[in-house]
Structures are given as structure tokens and as C-alpha cells.
Amino acid sequence: MDLEPALLTAIDYETRVCHVYDEAIAAVDDPHGKEIFTRLLREEQGHLRYLEARLAEWRRDGRVRLEVLATALPNRVSIEASGDRLKRRFAGRSVTTAVEHLRRALAVETETGAYYRGLLSQLAPEHRSLFAPFATIEEGHYDYVQMQLDALSGSAFWYGYDEVNVEVG
């Protein structure tokens, strides 16, 4: 696959993910839920800006400049360490709307991650490093959203309440 179509398709995926998180923010009443969906939206918007900048560079210069692409989400160890406290804190709350939006988020994160993983075998070697961080970050997003769903089913925690410092990553 050539780089420009890969970038355009990645932009489409990231745009879809942003729409899912934007809709979740509007639908979920819980402030902690809104905070988590907002954090995910901001990260995906950053991905979108990054990809759009790389596309503009490619079209202008015929090459792209790689920049560090990091995540603001906590790591799996930090999330799991606070699971029991969070599960107790939100026991008994109605979470139907949150579950619906988390399932949608899980679906788009799955699709997006699969796209990036597939790109790594389809692109010329010199372009793979542009998308490799996306494959890793989207896998982390999938894990994070899945953990939220697990919490709502009683097996983990719910929404990364303040015991999880999401700024630490």
C-alpha cells in the first residue's frame, strides 16, 4: 500500500473513533464517565492532527517527519491496582448507557487497531515506523475500554475514578 492512501484511511478511522467518543460524552450522565470519554476523545483528536500533519508533509515534500506519539492513559498495572476500590465505589449504579457506549468504543478501537496492525505488513519498510506507535496505542485503548466494561460486569472497576492517576500514564 502506498503512504497517501494509508494516511487517508487512518484519518477516516480516527475520525470515526472521535465521533464515537463525542457521542458518548453527550450521552453519559456520570461526570467520571464523561471525563474518561473526554480523555479518550482528546487523545484520538491528537492522533487525527498528527496524521493530517503527516499527510500535508507528504503532499508538500514527498516525505514525512516522525514525531513521538505517546498516550495519556494510565498503564495496565496502574489501572488494575485500583480495580477493587473502584468496583466497590460504583456498585449498584445504573450503567446501561455507559455499557452501550463502551461497547461501541470497543468495536471501533478493535477495527482501528486491526487496520494499523495490517498496515505494518502492507507498507514499505521506510513507512512502517509512522504507524507502529498507533498499533501499540490502539491496543492500549482497547485494553482500557475492555477494563471499563469488565468493571461494569463486576469483574474489575468502573471509569478510572480518581484513585487512578491518568496523568502518570
CORURUR-V381966 format. One record per residue. PHI is phi in degrees with one decimal (999 if undefined). OMEGA is omega in whole degrees, -180 to 180 (* if undefined). Layout:
phi: <PHI | PHI>
omega: <OMEGA | OMEGA>
This chain:
phi: <999 | -79.2 | -66.3 | -60.5 | -62.4 | -63.8 | -65.1 | -62.3 | -67.5 | -61.5 | -61.7 | -61.6 | -60.5 | -64.2 | -63.8 | -62.4 | -61.5 | -59.3 | -62.5 | -61.7 | -70.0 | -62.1 | -64.3 | -63.8 | -58.9 | -69.7 | -92.9 | -85.0 | -83.8 | -66.0 | -62.5 | -71.6 | -63.8 | -58.6 | -62.5 | -65.8 | -64.1 | -65.0 | -62.5 | -64.6 | -60.5 | -59.4 | -64.9 | -66.4 | -63.0 | -62.8 | -61.9 | -61.7 | -61.4 | -60.2 | -65.3 | -63.6 | -66.1 | -65.7 | -63.4 | -61.9 | -62.0 | -59.5 | -67.5 | -80.8 | -112.9 | 75.3 | -154.3 | -126.9 | -101.9 | -84.7 | -124.7 | -67.2 | -119.6 | -116.3 | -114.6 | -98.0 | -80.4 | -68.2 | -77.8 | -57.6 | -61.6 | -63.3 | -67.0 | -65.8 | -63.0 | -100.5 | -56.7 | -63.3 | -61.6 | -68.8 | -60.7 | -64.3 | -62.2 | -110.2 | -61.0 | 86.3 | -80.5 | -77.9 | -128.8 | -57.0 | -64.8 | -62.8 | -60.4 | -57.6 | -75.2 | -66.7 | -64.5 | -62.9 | -62.5 | -60.9 | -63.6 | -72.5 | -66.6 | -62.8 | -61.4 | -66.0 | -61.7 | -63.6 | -60.6 | -64.8 | -62.8 | -64.3 | -60.3 | -62.1 | -97.4 | -99.7 | -87.9 | -62.4 | -51.7 | -69.0 | -105.4 | -64.1 | -65.8 | -68.2 | -103.4 | -56.7 | -62.3 | -64.4 | -59.7 | -69.5 | -65.2 | -65.7 | -63.5 | -63.9 | -62.2 | -57.3 | -58.9 | -63.6 | -66.0 | -60.9 | -64.1 | -63.7 | -63.8 | -58.6 | -63.7 | -67.1 | -89.6 | 92.9 | -105.2 | -150.1 | -138.4 | -127.5 | 63.1 | 56.1 | -50.2 | -63.2 | -68.5 | -96.4 | -87.7 | -72.6 | -77.0 | -72.5 | 68.2>
omega: <177 | -174 | -176 | 177 | 177 | 178 | -180 | 179 | 177 | 177 | 177 | 178 | -178 | 177 | 178 | 179 | 179 | 179 | 180 | -179 | 178 | 178 | 179 | 179 | -179 | -172 | -174 | -178 | -175 | -178 | 179 | 175 | 177 | -179 | -180 | 179 | 177 | 179 | 178 | 179 | 180 | 179 | 179 | 175 | 175 | 176 | -180 | 178 | 179 | -179 | 178 | 177 | 179 | 178 | 178 | 177 | -179 | -179 | -178 | -170 | -176 | 176 | 179 | 179 | 179 | 175 | 178 | 178 | -175 | 177 | 178 | -179 | 178 | 177 | -175 | -179 | 179 | -179 | -177 | -179 | -178 | -173 | -177 | 179 | -178 | 179 | 179 | -176 | -175 | 179 | 175 | 179 | 174 | -174 | -176 | -179 | 179 | 179 | 179 | -178 | 175 | 177 | 176 | 179 | 180 | 180 | -179 | 176 | 177 | 180 | -177 | 178 | 179 | 178 | -179 | 178 | 178 | 179 | -176 | 177 | -176 | -176 | 172 | -177 | -177 | -180 | -177 | -177 | 176 | -174 | -179 | 178 | 179 | 179 | -179 | -179 | -180 | 175 | 176 | 177 | 178 | -180 | -178 | 180 | 179 | 178 | 177 | 178 | 178 | -180 | -179 | 177 | 176 | -177 | -179 | -178 | -177 | 168 | 174 | -180 | -168 | 175 | 177 | 178 | -176 | 178 | -177 | 179 | *>
